[in-house]
């Protein structure tokens, strides 16, 4: 392996990794902990994950900082305004445009999401970004084919 791939996780993927002790999202967090991958989020993802946990699983809210730390997840700065405008033309949901633009700025190798409506089924976005977008399972298959 030449380098650990950079993987961006959106809110849905982070939440799934905290919610479930198994599954693809949790395995990605474990790969981050083992330093086999470098995991990235932006400040908006962290804030949204906290909000979702507060509403849907308040008993797991305290696990968020621990899992993010153990998984060595790093936080990206916001994207430049020009790139954000470019992504806003591709993504109809403004919050998703912010995180896609942040991942694009960081030149990540893969973008992980469970958001079918705004991201995974958006063929225009898929063809425009310089990285693949997929589910945690898709990302793990990509990782196995490229790095193992």
Secondary structure, DSSP 8 states (H G I E B T S, - for coil): --S-EEEEE-HHHHHHHHH-SSHHHHHHHHHHHTTSEEEEEEHHHHHHHHHHHHHH-GGGTTHHHHHHHHTT-EEE----HHHHHHHHTT-SSHHHHHHHHHHHHTT-SEEE---IIIIIT-HHHHHHSSSEEE-HHHHHHHHHHHH-
